[in-house]
Amino acid sequence: MSLVKTLTQVSTLLKTASIQKRTLATAIETAPKVLPNTIQAFLRNFKTNEPTALIELDTSVFGQPIRRDILHRVVVWQRDNMRQGTHSTKTRSEVRGTSRKLAPQKGRGKARMGDGKAPQFRGGGIAFGPHPRDHGTSLPRKVQELGLRVALSAKYAQDQLLVVESLQDVFKGEKPKTRDLDAILKTNYCDERLLIVLDSCNPMVELTARNLPNCEVIHVEETNVLDLLTYDKLVIEKDAIETLEEALKVDL
């Protein structure tokens, strides 16, 4: 009997010890990870591409995790709405031709035939062909804004985001010439495809870049995911950064 009591007491102690371990393990609270609200980037001189200062970027706009599914949804939505939808074919009631029956219904030992505008004949109408319509689709605004944040974050993560001072003074006092801007791009930007985002209207930069195949100039309100993914690098003014942050900033 003493041996049985001893074994019972040992098993009871082991059970209580395991219960205590579990309670201790669950009682430990891990401290929440605090992410910084800002990240740093170089402020560059556009003509030389040399860094001149450091600026702070909002993490909620330029530090989002890369979501390929969101980028895919936004690009498909943009390309759907870009389609003209003007394709058109003529049905058998619209093509030119006679409505006379081509052969008698019976007596020939062959298949029945109607008029020459039937789809199976050459020059006849098209059955189930395309007609003008709207290919546009809808996408929630929150997904559109998230797509912009993810695309901007991807540019920052891949070191393809170049923040520059205002481009209003780039060709100040000079006659704008395309060859001057082309020389700057080939010398300092390795002749890569550039997307330049302006905060305000700048006719001199827009005119000089108009004939360059590897350079596109848009205003900050025209910023979209498809252009951000199409071009190799994003050159954006400091004021345009502030405008984007005001429009896309969210509380983390």
C-alpha positions in Angstrom: 0.0 0.0 0.0 2.9 2.4 0.8 4.3 1.9 -2.7 0.9 2.7 -4.3 0.5 5.8 -2.2 4.0 7.0 -3.2 3.3 6.5 -6.9 0.0 8.3 -6.5 1.7 11.3 -4.8 4.5 11.4 -7.5 2.0 11.5 -10.3 0.0 14.2 -8.6 3.1 16.3 -8.2 4.0 15.8 -11.9 0.5 16.9 -13.0 0.6 20.0 -10.8 4.1 20.9 -12.0 3.0 20.6 -15.7 -0.1 22.8 -14.9 2.1 25.4 -13.3 4.5 25.5 -16.3 1.6 26.1 -18.6 0.2 28.9 -16.6 3.6 30.5 -16.4 4.1 30.2 -20.1 0.8 31.8 -20.9 1.3 34.6 -18.4 4.4 36.0 -20.2 3.4 38.9 -22.3 5.6 40.0 -25.2 6.1 43.7 -25.8 4.4 44.9 -29.0 6.8 45.8 -31.8 6.9 49.6 -32.3 7.6 50.5 -35.9 9.1 53.9 -36.7 6.7 56.5 -38.2 9.3 57.8 -40.7 12.0 56.5 -42.9 14.9 58.4 -44.4 15.8 59.2 -48.0 18.3 61.3 -49.8 17.3 64.7 -51.2 19.2 65.0 -54.5 20.2 67.7 -57.0 18.5 66.9 -60.3 21.3 68.1 -62.6 24.1 66.1 -60.8 22.1 63.4 -59.0 24.2 64.0 -56.0 22.7 63.8 -52.5 22.4 67.2 -50.7 20.4 66.4 -47.6 18.3 63.8 -45.7 14.5 64.0 -45.6 11.9 62.0 -43.7 9.3 59.9 -45.5 6.1 58.6 -44.0 6.2 54.9 -43.3 2.5 54.4 -44.0 3.1 55.7 -47.6 6.6 54.6 -48.5 7.2 51.7 -46.1 4.3 49.3 -46.8 4.9 45.6 -47.4 5.0 44.6 -51.0 1.6 43.1 -52.1 1.8 41.7 -55.6 -1.9 40.8 -55.5 -2.9 44.4 -54.8 -0.6 45.6 -57.6 -2.1 43.1 -60.0 -5.7 44.1 -59.2 -5.0 47.8 -59.7 -3.1 47.3 -63.0 -5.9 45.1 -64.4 -8.5 47.7 -63.3 -6.4 50.5 -65.0 -5.9 48.6 -68.2 -9.6 47.6 -68.4 -10.6 51.3 -68.2 -8.0 52.2 -70.8 -9.7 50.0 -73.5 -11.6 52.0 -76.1 -14.1 49.3 -76.8 -14.8 50.5 -80.3 -14.4 47.1 -82.0 -17.5 46.3 -84.1 -18.6 43.6 -86.6 -21.7 43.4 -88.8 -24.4 40.8 -88.3 -26.3 39.2 -91.2 -28.9 42.0 -91.0 -26.2 44.7 -91.5 -24.1 43.3 -94.3 -24.8 44.2 -97.9 -26.4 41.5 -100.0 -29.6 40.0 -101.3 -32.1 38.3 -99.1 -33.1 35.9 -101.9 -33.1 32.2 -101.0 -30.1 30.7 -102.8 -31.6 27.3 -103.6 -35.0 25.5 -103.3 -35.8 24.0 -99.9 -36.4 20.5 -101.3 -35.5 18.3 -104.3 -31.7 18.8 -104.5 -30.6 16.2 -102.0 -28.4 18.7 -100.3 -28.5 20.8 -97.2 -31.0 23.6 -96.8 -29.8 27.1 -97.7 -31.1 30.5 -96.9 -29.8 33.9 -98.2 -26.2 34.7 -98.9 -25.8 36.9 -95.8 -25.7 33.8 -93.5 -22.6 33.5 -91.4 -21.4 30.3 -93.1 -21.0 32.0 -96.5 -18.1 34.3 -97.6 -19.2 37.9 -97.3 -21.9 37.0 -94.9 -22.5 38.4 -91.4 -20.5 37.6 -88.3 -22.2 35.5 -85.7 -21.6 36.5 -82.1 -18.9 39.1 -83.1 -17.7 42.0 -80.9 -19.7 45.2 -80.7 -18.9 48.6 -79.1 -19.1 48.4 -75.3 -17.5 49.6 -72.2 -14.8 47.4 -70.8 -14.4 49.4 -67.6 -14.5 47.6 -64.2 -14.8 49.0 -60.7 -12.4 48.8 -57.8 -12.8 50.0 -54.3 -11.1 53.3 -53.6 -9.3 51.9 -50.6 -7.7 49.2 -52.8 -6.7 52.0 -55.3 -5.0 54.0 -52.5 -3.4 50.8 -51.1 -2.0 50.0 -54.6 -0.4 53.5 -54.8 1.2 53.1 -51.4 2.5 49.6 -52.3 3.9 50.9 -55.6 5.6 53.8 -54.0 7.0 51.5 -51.3 8.3 49.1 -53.9 10.2 52.0 -55.6 11.7 53.0 -52.3 12.7 49.4 -51.3 14.4 48.9 -54.7 16.3 52.2 -54.5 14.4 53.5 -57.5 12.9 56.6 -55.7 14.8 59.8 -56.3 13.6 62.8 -54.4 14.8 66.1 -55.9 14.4 69.8 -55.1 11.9 71.9 -57.1 12.5 71.6 -60.8 11.2 75.1 -61.4 14.8 76.4 -61.4 16.4 73.7 -63.5 16.3 75.7 -66.7 15.9 79.1 -65.2 17.1 81.9 -67.5 17.8 79.4 -70.3 15.9 78.5 -73.4 14.6 74.9 -72.8 16.2 72.4 -75.2 15.6 68.7 -75.4 19.2 67.9 -75.9 20.2 69.6 -72.6 17.8 67.4 -70.7 18.8 64.4 -72.7 22.5 65.0 -71.8 21.6 65.2 -68.1 19.7 61.9 -68.2 22.4 60.1 -70.1 25.2 61.4 -67.9 23.6 61.0 -64.4 20.8 58.6 -64.8 22.4 55.9 -67.0 19.8 56.6 -69.8 17.1 54.7 -67.8 13.4 55.1 -68.2 12.4 57.9 -65.9 9.0 59.0 -64.6 9.2 62.7 -63.4 6.4 63.8 -61.0 5.9 67.5 -60.7 4.0 69.2 -57.9 2.9 72.1 -60.0 2.8 73.1 -63.7 6.3 73.5 -65.2 6.1 74.1 -68.9 9.9 74.3 -69.4 10.5 70.7 -68.1 7.4 69.4 -69.9 8.4 70.9 -73.2 12.0 69.6 -73.0 10.9 66.1 -72.1 8.1 65.8 -74.6 10.2 64.3 -77.4 12.3 62.0 -75.2 11.1 58.3 -75.5 12.6 57.3 -72.1 11.2 60.1 -70.1 7.6 60.9 -69.0 6.5 64.0 -67.1 3.2 64.0 -65.1 1.6 66.0 -62.3 1.3 64.6 -58.8 -2.5 64.2 -59.1 -1.9 62.0 -62.2 0.3 59.5 -60.2 -0.9 55.9 -60.9 0.3 52.4 -60.3 0.7 51.5 -64.0 3.2 54.3 -64.7 5.1 53.6 -61.5 5.6 50.0 -62.5 6.4 50.8 -66.2 9.3 53.1 -65.6 12.6 52.1 -64.1 13.0 55.1 -61.7 10.8 57.6 -60.2 12.1 61.2 -59.9 9.7 63.2 -57.7 9.8 66.7 -56.3 10.0 67.2 -52.5 6.7 69.2 -52.6 5.0 66.3 -54.5 6.1 64.0 -51.7 4.3 66.1 -49.2 1.2 66.2 -51.4 1.2 62.4 -51.7 1.7 61.9 -48.0 -1.3 64.2 -47.2 -3.5 62.2 -49.6 -2.4 58.6 -48.8 -1.3 58.8 -45.1 -3.0 56.3 -42.8 -2.7 55.6 -39.1 -0.6 52.4 -38.4 
